[in-house]
Amino acid sequence: MATQDFLVELGTEELPPKALRPLSDAFTQGIVRGLEEAGIGYGAVEAFAAPRRLAVRIRNLSDAQPDKPVEKRGPAVKAAFDDAGNPTRALTGFATSLGVTPDQLDTLETDKGAWVVYRTVEKGKPTVELMPELVEQSLAALPIPKRMRWGAYRTEFVRPVHWVIMLYGNAVIEAPIMGLTPGNTTRGHRFHCPKALIVPTPNDYEVVLKNEGHVIADFAERRELIRAGVAAIAEQQGQGRAVIDEDLLDEVTALNEWPVPLLGRFEERFLEVPAEALISSMKEHQKYFHVVNQDGRMLPLFITVANLESKDPAQVVAGNEKVIRPRLSDAAFFYETDRKTRLEDRIDALKPIVFQEKLGSIHDKSVRVAALAGKIANAIGSDPAQAERAAMLAKTDLVTEMVLEFTDLQGIMGQYYAHNDGEADDVAKALNEQYMPRFAGDDLPTTLTGCAVAIADRLDSLVGLFGIGQPPTGTRDPFGLRRASLGVLRIIIERELPLDLQTCCEWAEQNFSQLSEPDTASTVVDYMLERFRAHYDEQGIGAEVYLAVHARRPTRPLDFDRRVKAVEAFRQLPEAQALASANKRVSNILTKQGGEQVGEAVNSALLQDKAEQTLAATVEEQARTVLPLFEQGDYRAALSSLAHLREPVDRFFDEVMVMAEDEAVRNNRLALLNQLRNLFLRVADISLLPTSG
């Protein structure tokens, strides 16, 4: 089948920079999905994305769908012909519906008899006929929260569309797209090349744009050019190093078609302001990269990326320096003003700020969190007084001028202001660490005071919101309770804190008087333990391992984690499948015999067969070995030791009839199996692990 390269480009007004990559990815994936559903063969797929264009090029695209054999079954042969062998009405009706005569039909022999069938080959549609619809479908499915119209058009898109290219080889596919007739012309840079450019074939696309249009259409290429250019300018300053935030790099890449990095400067006096405030001002408002020295200290430099090659770069730099100066002046003013009022004098200012209508103000929450943080601090060997102090001050920076202007600095500015007020070092650090981890993979609190406040703050939100019947749903989680749960689990596990979720949630529940839901603490614990599933899934640990541990409902996260790691290690042992299968069999037997009513006491005098005597002795020996390991929380060593039970267990089931006629013997054997199963249940229900059977 013949192939040609295909190109589609959508030319628009400047697209939202943060949405450019997601739009490009979705547009590309939508077209590929359409091709696969249509059965059209294709080669490499290349996406292009720049501020004013989305494009996709597909190499070696087949010129048509493959022909497809079609078989349609009609009436049974006995119903298709009468006794004289003439076609019946059933047969002629079937043939007429297909536009053929009865003699053009075949027969199909099956186990259930013979049938009349129609066989033909459905010719594949030409690609040029199918592509416009596939492109339109992909555009319609793009993740655009709010579409807009322009001019007199009824077409809707994220930004007005001004031109469309759609080429198959060197031929234009002229079927309308977004209300426009496609052609083979694109447009260059808005300032360097404000004119139409002909793209002869898909292969020429990015070459024409770069060489004639001053546009680098490839997002990845543009991104790396910016990265290299920014880094090189910083290095030219001697000891300078540009700090390149990946999200900011993506955004700057999406803002520029022809990126030119330039170095600017600001007054050194602004370095007296916390670096985070300066960085936030430059990054959020101006999309500048900041520069640090070898020690990581900020330098009075910034790097901006211009979307043109100016004949007078100094003028562009001067303009940017003029714009950033008042922003940095504002930050300096806020910092100076805020330090005149101590954080503790701002506590009452939290009273009018509502946390949640039924749960009260931020001040109410601070009082609850302080009480809970003190108990948690005591449980983890930290100073309760410092935890309570930090919790009461934790949200006070929300009413400072700096945080009101730069909301992403909450906690960070609290730490600076607390140091300025002379607060204890751990208290000051905790004001920032209360928000850690802010996102998946983020740093954790380094101080125990920070851990106590971070955990207390999250548990207060979880218990409070669950307690008034407002847990997160599948689509809504306005208070970030899923993230809060994972944060608590990570802190406890990775900082190895001896905390019990049930106890902590009960402490939190005691601080509320307005909860309406029964047994909120247990509900929250169940919800948090369920979050472990995703936590371990990210680590490549199977759901069956999580479920085996979850079945025992250990409520100490550190203990839960150790059990999971132990079961995962046990699962790799050669004895694991057989013992999991045996546990499943034992579980079924005991359940049928009343489950918990079966005792554990084994009478050695009633052990008749050699196999059951051996198993009883081995179980007793293993109990002496593993019970101390369980007490120490060394589950891995315990399970590794229990793996030695495989041979006596297998032999027992091969040679011993559990359900003996003698009731005393039967009950003794059930007690032995109960002993065996309970040893494993001290870690997890390994009967839930997969078995080959």
N, C-alpha and C positions, 0 to 999 in steps of 0.2 A: 504494500500500500504506500502511495506517495506521501511525503511529508513536507511541511514548510514551517518556518518559525512564525509565531503569532505574537502580536503586541497590542495591548490596549493601554491607553493613557487617558486619565481624567484630569483636565486642567481647571483649577479652581482659584478662588480667592484664598488668601493665607489660611491654612488649616490650623486648628487648635494644636499648639506644639506638644502638649502632654498626651494628646490623642493620636498623634501621627503614626507612631509605630503600631499601636493596636489596630488602627484602621487599615494600615498596609497589610499587616499579618492576616486580618480577617478577610480582606478583599482577595488576597492571594489564595487563602485556604478555601474560600467560597468557590472560586473558579475551578480549583483542582478537584474539589468535591463534585462539582457539576460534571466535569470531564469523566470522572470515574463512574458516576451514576449513568452517564450516557454511553460508557464503554469506548470512549475515544482514546487511542494511544497517544502518549506524549513523552518527551524527554525531560531535560532539566527545566526547572521552574525558577525564575529570577524576579524578585520584587524590587521596585524602586519607589522611594518616597522622599519628597522634598516639600518645602513649605507650600508650593502652589501646584503640586501634582502627586497623583498616585498612579503607578504603572505596574504592569505585570507582563513579563515576556516568557513565552513557553517555547522551548526548542523542540524541533522535530515533531510537530503536532500533525497527526494523521489527517488526511484530507476528507475522511468520512468515517462514520461509524462502521464497524464490521457488519457484513451481511449476517442475518440471524435466521436459522432454520425455524419454521413455525409448524406446529402440528395441532390440529383441532379435531377433537373426537365428536362424531355424530351418533346416530342411532345404532343399536345393535344390528348385526347383519340379518338376524331372523326377523327384525321389525322393519328392515329397509327394503325387503323384497316380498312380494306376495307369492302364493303357491306356484304361479306361472313364471316366476322369476322376474317379474316387472317391478320397477321402482314404485315404492309406496309413497303416499303423501309425505310421510316423515322424512324420506330420503330426498325427495324433490325440494321440500321446504328447506332442508339443511343446505343443499347445493345452491339454491337460489339465494339464501342469505349470504353466501360467500361469493356470489357472482360467477359460479362455475356450473358445468353440467355434471350429471351423475357419473358419466364415464371418466371424468377427471379425478375421481376419488379413489382412494386405496382402502385396503382392509388391514386391520390390526388384530393379530391373534394374541389373546391373553389367557390367564388361568381361568378367568370368569367368562370366557367366550370370545367371539369375534365381533369387531366393531368397524363401522365405516369411519375412515379418517380422511382429513384433507391435509396434504403436506405441500409446503411451498417454502420459498426462501424470501424473507423480508429484507429488502435492500436497505442498507444503512443510509441515513441522511447525510448530506454533505456537511462538513464542519462549518463552512461559512454561513450556513443557514441556522446552525445551532448556537454559535458563539454569542450573538447578540442577546439571546434569552438567558444564557448562562451568566453573562456579565451583569445583566439587569438583576437577575436573581441574587447574585453575590452583593451587588450594591444595596439592594433592598434589605438584606440581612445584616448589614454592618451595625456594630454596636454604637448607635448614635442616640443618646438620650433625648435630645431635642433637635428636630429637623427644622429647617427654615425654607421659606419660599423667597423668590426674588422676581422683580419686574412683574410682567403679566403672566409668567409661567405658573402652572400648577405643580410643576416638578418640585420635589423636596429633597434637600441634602443638607449636610452639616455646614456647607458654605456654598455660595453661588458657583455653578459650573459654567465655564466659558468656552471650552473646546474639548473635543474628544478625538483621539487617534484610535483607529482599529484596523490593523493590517494583518493580512495572511499572505506571507511572502511579500511581494511588492504590490499586491492588490488591496485596495481599500474595501472594507466591508461597510456598506453605506446604510445599513439598517439603523434607525434612530436609537440613541442611547441618551437617557436623561433629557429627552426632548430636543437633542441636537443631532445633526447629521455628521457622522465621523468623517475625518479626512486623513491626510498624511502630514499635517503641519502642526508643530508645537510652538511654544513661545519661550524665548530665552529669559535671561535675568531682567527683572523689572527696570533696572537702571542701565546696566552694561549692554543689554541687547533687547530693547523693547520692540521686537518685531517677530514676525512669523518665520519659522525655520522648517524646511522640508526634511522629513525623515523618510528616505527612500525605501528602506527595509527595516524590519525589527532589529537586525544585527547592528544597524547604524545608530540606534537610538541614543545611548549615553555618550557616544563619540561626537555626534552632532551637537548635543547639548553642551558638552564640555568645551569642545574646540571652537564652536561658533557662538554658543549661547551663554557662556560664563555660568553654567549650572552643572553642579556635580549631583547627578540624579541618584546615585547609589548611597543609601543612608549609611551603611557600614563604612564605605570608603570615606565619606564626609566626616563621620565620627572619628575615625582614626587620624585623619588629617588634623582635625581640631585638637585631639589629644596630643599628638606629636608637636604641633605648633605651640600650644600652650606650655607644654613641658620645656620646649627649647627656649622660649622667651624667658621663662623663670630661671633656667640654668645660666643664661647669659648675665644674670645679676650677681654672679659670684657664688655665694652660698645659698642662693634661693632655690626653693622647690615648690612647684605649683601643687596645690591640693585639689585633685580632680574627683569630685563627687560624681558617681556614675549616673544618678538620676538627673543631675544638673547637666552633665555631658549630653545625655539624650535630649534634654529640652533645648539646649543650645544648638545641637545638630538639627533639630526640627525647626529652628528659627532661621537657619541660614542656608542659602543655595550656593554661595561662593564665599566660604568663611575665611576671614583674615584676622588672626589674633593680634592684639595690640596691648602694650603695657601702659598702665596709668599709675599715678601716685596720689597719695593723700597725706595730710599733715601728721607728723609723728605724735602730736598731742592726743590724737584719737586712740592711740594704743593704750592709753590709761583706762579706756572702757573695756570691759570683758570681751575677749576675742569672739566668743559665741554671738554676742550682740552685733558686732561689726560684720561677722560672716553672714548672719541671718539677713542683715540689711542689704549687703551686697548680693547675696545669692537669690533671695526671694524677690527683691524689687528690680534689681539690675541685671541679674544673670551673669555676675562676675565670678571668676575663679580667684581665690585668695592665695597668697604666697607666704611660705614660712621659711625660717632658716634651718640649719642642720639640727638645732635643738628643738625644733617644732614651734618656736615662738613666731608669732605673726610679724610680718614686715609691712611697712606702709606702702604696699604695692597691690595692684589688682590687674587681672588680665580680662579684657573684654574681647568679644569676637564680633567683628563688624561683618555685615552682609554685603560688602563691596570692597573693591580695591581702590582706595582713595588716592588722588593725585597729591593730597596734602594730609597724610596720616596724623600729623601733629594736631590739626584742627579737630579731627575725630576724637583723639585722645583728650584734648582740652575740653571738648563738649561733655565727654563722659566724666571727667574730673569735676566739672562744674555741677553735673547732676548728682554725683555721689556725695559731694560736700555737705549739702543741707541734710541729707539722710543720716550721715554720720554725726552731724551736729545735733540732730534730734536724739540720737541714741546717747550721746554724751550728756545732753541736758536731762534726759529721763534718768540716767544712772546717777547723776549728781543729786537730782531732786529726790529720788527714791531713798537714797542713803540717809536722808535727814529724818526719816521716820523709821523707828525700829519695827521689826516684824511683829513682836509681841503686842505692839500698839495697834496693829492692823487686825488682830483677831476678831474684835467686835464688828469690823467691816464685813465679815463673812456672813453675818446673821441675815441680811436681806437677800442673799444670793441663794436661790432655790437649787437644791441638789435634785430632788424629786418631790413632787407635790405631797405624796403621802409620807415620805420619809424625811421631810424637813429640809433645812438649809444646809449649806456647806459647813456652817458652824456646828450644827447638830451632828453632822457626820464626823467632823474633827473630834468632837467630844467622845463619840462612840469608838472611833479608831484609836484614840489615845488609850482608852480603857483596855481595848483588845490588844494593842501593841505592847502594853505593859505586861500582860499575862504571857504573850508569846515570847517576849524578851526574857522573862524569867525562866520559861521552859527551855530556851536554847542557850542559857548561860550568859545572857547579856544584861545590861543595866536597864531595869524597868523604868527608872526615872528619866533616863535619856530618851528612851523610846517614846514615853508619854510626852515629853517636851517636844520632840521632833514631830510627833503626830499633830500636836496642837498648832505648831507653826507651819505644817506641811503645805497648806493651801494659801497661806497669807500672801505669797508673791503674786497670786492671781489678781490682787487689787493694786498692784504696783503699775506705774506708768509704762515701764519697759515691757512687762508681760501683756498689758492691754494692747500695746502696739505690735509686739512680736510674740504671738501666742505660743510659738514653738519653743520659747525659752522658759516655759514654766518648769520649775524645779531647778533648772540651771541657775537662774537669777536668784532663786531662793537660797541656794548654797552660797553665792557671793554675798548676798545681803546678811545672811546669818553669820558668816565670818566677820563681816564689817561690824556686826552688833556684838561680837565677842562671844558668840555661842560656842559650846564645846565642839571639837572637830567632828566627832561622830554625828552629832546633831545636825551640823551644817551639811555634811555629806548625805545624810539621810533625806534631806529635802530634795535632793536630785535623785537619789537612788530609789525613792518611793515609786518612781515611774518605770524602773527597770524590771524586767526587759520590756522595752517599748514595742518591740516587734520580734518576729521569729529569728532566732540566732543572735539577738542583741546581747550586750554584756549584762551580767547580773550584779546586784549590790555587792560591794566589797566588805561592808561593815555589817556586823550582826544587828546593829540598830537599824540600818537601812533595810535589812531583810525583814525585821519585825514589822516595820511600818509598811513596807511594800506588801507583805502578806496580809496584814490587818486591813489595809485600805481595800484590797480586792475582795477579801472575805466579807467585809461589811457590805459592799455593793451586792455580792452574790446572795447573801442571806437576806438582806433587805428586800431586794427585788423579787426573789423567789417567794419570800414571805408575804408579799402583797399580791401574789398571783401574776407577776409580770416576768416570767422567765423568757429567755430568747426563743424565737421560733425559727423555722427553716429559712425564712427570708429576712427577718428583722432581729437585730441585736444592737440596739442603739447605745447601750452602755458598755459594749465590748466584753460581755461576760465570758464568751468562749476564750478570747485572748487572755482575760484575767485568770481563768482557770488554769490554762497552760502555763501562765507566768508563775502562779503559786507552785504548781507541780515542779517546774524547772528549778525554782529557787530552793525548794526543800530537798530535791534529789541532788542537784549539783553542788549545793553548799553542805550537803549531808546533815540536815537538821532533823533532830529526833522529835518531830511533830506528828500528832495524830489529827487527821482532818476532822474526824467526828468530834473530838474534844474542842478543837478550835472553832468549829462552826456552832457548837453549843454555847461556847463563850460569846460568840458574836450574837447569837440569838437572844441571849440574856440582856443585851444592851437595847433591845427594841421593846416598845410597849404597843406598837400599832400593827403587828403582823397578824394576818388573818388565816394563813394556811397552816394546817396541822403538821407537826414534826418537820419543820422547815430544814433543820440542820441535816437530818438524814437524807432529805430530798436533794439538798445541795451536794452532799458527799457523793451520792449516786451519780449526779450529773458530772461532777469533777472526775470521778473514777472512769466514767465513760469517755472523757477526753483523752485518757491514756491510749485509747485505741489508735487515734490519729498520730499521737506522739511516737508510738512504736512502729507504726506503719511507715513513717518517715525514716526510721532507722533500719527498715528492711526486715523487721521481726513480724512474723505472720500473725494474723488475727487469732488463730487457734491457740497460740501461746498466750496472748493477752486474755482470751476467754477462759483458759484453764486457770489462770491466776485470779481473774475477776470473779470466778465462781466461788472463791473462798472469801471474797470481799475484805481483803486487808486494807485498813483505812490509814495506815502510815505510808505515805508516798515512797519514802526511802526503802521501806520494807517491801512494798509492792514492786519497786524497780529491781531490787535484788532477787526477788522470786522470779520475775520475768527473765532476767539475765540467766538465772540458774536453769530454768525450764528450757530456754533457748539452747543452752549448752548441752543439757540432757538430751534434747531432741536430736542432736548430732551423733549421739552414741549408738553403736550397733544394736544394743539391747532395747533401745527406746520404743520402737514400734511394737515389739512383742509385749513389753510391760504395759504400754498404753492399751493394747488390745486386751490383755489380761485384766486390767483395771476396769475396762468397759464391761467385761464379762462378769467380774465380781460385783460391779455396781448394779447390773441388771438382776443378778441373783439376789442380792441383799434387798433391793427394792421390792421384788416379788415376795420376799419373806418378811416384809414389815419394816425394812429400812432401819430407822433409829432404834427399833425395839430389839434388834439383834445385839447381844452383848459382845464383850471383848475377852472375857475370861475363858482361857483354854485349859481344859483338864487333860494333863498329859497321859493319864491312865486310859483315856478314851481314844487315844491316837493309835489306830490299828495298823495302817499300812506304812511301809517304809517311806513312801513319798511324802505322806502328810507329817510323819515324824521329822523328816529332814527339813521340810518347809517350816514347821513350827520352831525348830532349833535355829534355823537361819533368820527367821523373823525376830526371834528373841535376841539373837546376837546383833542383828542390824539395829534393833531398838536401842541397845546399850551404846552402839557406836554413834547413831545419828541424833538421838535426843539432845545431847550436849551441843551438837552442831546447830540444831534448830534454835536452841536458846541463844547462841552467839549470832544467829542470823546468817550462818555460813551455809546457805541453801545449796550452793553449787557442789560443795564437798559432800553434803548429805545425799543429794540425788545421785551423785557419782557412786557413792557407796551402795545405795539402794539398787543400782543397776545389777549388783551381784545376785539379786533375787531372781533374775530371769530364768536360770536353769532349774532351780527347785520349783518355781511357779509352773513352768512348762510341764515338768515331770508330774506335778500334782494333778494338773488338769488332764494329763494323758492317762494316769493310772488310778485316780481316785474318783469315786462317785460321790459328789457332794451331797446330793439328796438321798442319803442312805435311809433304809426303811426304819432303822432304829432311831427314835427321836433324839435320844441323848447324843448319839454319834453325829447325827445330822446337825444338831445345834452346836456341837463342839467344832465341827468343820466350818460352819457359818461364822462362828466366833473367830476362828483362825483367819478366815478371809477378811473379816472386819478389821482385825488387827493389822493385816497386811495393807488394806486400803487406807486405813487411818494414818499409817506412816507417811504415805504419799500425800495425803490430804493436809499434812502439816505444811506443805509447800503450795500445792495446786491440785486441781482435779485433772490428772493427766489422762483420764479416760476420754477427755475432750480433744486430745491430740489426734491427728489423722493416723489411720493404720492402713496397711496395704489391703487388708480384708475389707 
